[in-house]
Amino acid sequence: MSNHHIRLRSVTIVLTILLTIINQTQSDEHDHKYEDNDEVVLWMNTVGPYPNRQETYTYFSLPFCPGPKKTISHYHETLAEALQGVELVFSGLDIDFKANVAKTPYCHVTLSEEKLQAFIYAVKNYYWYEMYIDGLPIWGVVGEHDETDNSYYLYTHKKFDIGYNGNQIVDVNLTTDGKAKLELGTKLEFTYEVNWKKSSIKFEHRFDKYLDASFFQHRIHWFSIFNSFMMVIFLVGLVSMILMRTLRKDYARYSKDEDIDDMERDLGDEYGWKQVHGDVFRNPSYPMMLSILIGTGYQIASVTFIVTIFAIMGELYTERGSLLSTAMFVYAATSPINGYFGGSLYAQYGGRNWIKQMFLSAFFHPSIICGTAFLINFIAIYYHASRAIPFGSMVAVTCICLFVILPLTLIGTVLGRNLSGQSNYPCRVNAVPRPIPEKKWFMEPEMIVLLGGILPFGSIFIEMYFIFTSFWAYKIYYVYGFMLLVFLILSVVTVCVTIVCTYFLLNAEDYRWQWTSFMAGASTAGYVYLYSIYYFFFKTKMYGLYQTVFYFGHMALFCLALGLMCGTFGYLGTSAFVRKIYSTVKID
Ligand SMILES: *[C@@H]1O[C@H](CO)[C@@H](O)[C@H](O)[C@H]1NC(C)=O
């Protein structure tokens, strides 16, 4: 193939991917409107053990049989759906809008030894399956285990009660029935039945029955928000007190005795943080690493904020995979933010190797995500799970990184270096670094970092419980207003706590505040990870290698993102604080 040809093809691929992401589900259900007797498609999605929500296999990996209808075989899925393991296969059942179907057999399975064992395994492990009609999910259990005589039963009858309002489908109930004993050689007959009923549910409200208001709007949830809010007020008070205390004396002095000797003003009764004015703006160690982490943190914070706003406005949970699509799109689109802040910070630290910094910035977070996903994918392939990422999707993600994220980061970096690459520090940096005095063990940066995460974690951990439960158990998270509040509370708490931490650090005449403030914020994520371990053992019943690796891998990714975000909040707030207090220090 010629070079030109390859380039053309890559461009086409990128365009297709972008279109798929933006143009989410222009699916087969089109506009959700049906005429009488129009075909209504029943999609079989996945089947898997109830306690392991993410361990799913395609429905027909069990020896179920499809119905006689053969029109559509495979659903054209979006990238986000492919990544989330959605694998819709046409059921073959003939369902038409407003046409009742009496109990009708649609296929037979004769139980060979192999099929029998497959079904027994599924029933024993509480397998259940998911189907979709017109975008509405339906769940059913595969079978039942009778403990008394240790026999296994399979449900062979599916009864659909579909509610319609005008020309739209607004409600679906599934009743499974027809218990058939699983024995070698039995011929199972699968049947289905469809009853259409007029319903008064409005189309916009058809997802309401899936939302568990008594869970998500429980008193505890409100109470925790209120609690965190009180904490915010307390912390903001504390920080303002520190600021007042440190600044008041200076202001008083400036206004009173202008003529005091400079030497005396500088050294007189001065102690603690003022002593390190000649070092406090010294570049941190590993400036490139720090600027990469902070640039990425900016990006993650903006993605979280924007996606939460979208979710509040757009009820993203009503479309399969739309939350992930939105997140990926916003992530790619906010790459310039990463480049801008990372690049400008690196320039302020006097970094020269900006091309390396830019590449690392662009790929640091995506490559960790892809690396983890890749590892989990190995196990998924081994298990034949439906979450095994198809090769096409991997190519698509790589293309997004190379052709969207990288150029946008480049633009951001160039802008950042040129527009705000100057370090306008209020104090000069001395040529010789000041030795850091001995201090109490709890004033060491490591301890401060450890302590820094406790309060921010305290302000979010109830929300973490709700978020975890919606991801790892079967709840649809929809209270994004809460999430936005918690996001804002978390940012304020983190900023305040790291400012207080830094104040103590500087008072101990230790000027290494850059990394300390970043890590003090980021340590919140460490506590969240510990909490996730507790959650795994005490709040879920997950088992098996695949689900365990999936859980801890994804939690690690989540905590990494959270850590980068909180670390950035911490650095940001502290940096403003340090500039503020040292701008009042008058030197020669
Ligand atoms: C589905 O079940 C719910 C609760 O039992 C009921 O209120 C609703 O009317 C049912 N819908 C249909 C279409 O039968």
The ligand as a MOL file (V3000), in Angstrom:
LIG
                    3D

  0  0  0     0  0            999 V3000
M  V30 BEGIN CTAB
M  V30 COUNTS 14 14 0 0 0
M  V30 BEGIN ATOM
M  V30 1 C -45.3330 -3.8140 35.3620 0
M  V30 2 O -45.3050 -4.0520 36.7590 0
M  V30 3 C -45.6630 -2.9360 37.5560 0
M  V30 4 C -45.4760 -3.3130 39.0060 0
M  V30 5 O -45.9230 -4.5740 39.2830 0
M  V30 6 C -47.0890 -2.5030 37.2180 0
M  V30 7 O -47.4370 -1.3640 37.9760 0
M  V30 8 C -47.1910 -2.1770 35.7360 0
M  V30 9 O -48.5080 -1.8530 35.3830 0
M  V30 10 C -46.7090 -3.3530 34.9020 0
M  V30 11 N -46.6720 -2.9490 33.5040 0
M  V30 12 C -47.2390 -3.6190 32.5370 0
M  V30 13 C -47.1110 -3.0920 31.1800 0
M  V30 14 O -47.8650 -4.6420 32.7420 0
M  V30 END ATOM
M  V30 BEGIN BOND
M  V30 1 1 1 2
M  V30 2 1 1 10
M  V30 3 1 2 3
M  V30 4 1 3 4
M  V30 5 1 3 6
M  V30 6 1 4 5
M  V30 7 1 6 7
M  V30 8 1 6 8
M  V30 9 1 8 9
M  V30 10 1 8 10
M  V30 11 1 10 11
M  V30 12 1 11 12
M  V30 13 1 12 13
M  V30 14 2 12 14
M  V30 END BOND
M  V30 END CTAB
M  END
